[in-house]
Amino acid sequence: MTVISNVKQSLSTIKGIESQLSILALNSQDPEAQKTFHEIMNMMNDIKKDLQVRVNEMMLEEPQYKGS
C-alpha cells in the first residue's frame, strides 16, 4: 500500500468517526455528553481538513500519485 493510499484510508476512517460522533450527539439524552460528542466531532473535522490538505499536497508534489 502506498503512502497516499494510507493517508486516504485514514481520511476515510476519520470521516466515519466524525459521522458516528454526530449520530451519538443527536441520540444522546445527556446535554454534557452531547457537548462532548460535538467537541470531539469538531476536532475530527479539523483533522479531516488537515489530511485532505496533505492528500492534495501529495498529489501535486508526487506525479505518480495523480489518479490514485
Secondary structure as UniProt FT lines:
FT   HELIX           3..27
FT   HELIX           31..61
FT   HELIX           63..65
FT   TURN            66..67
//
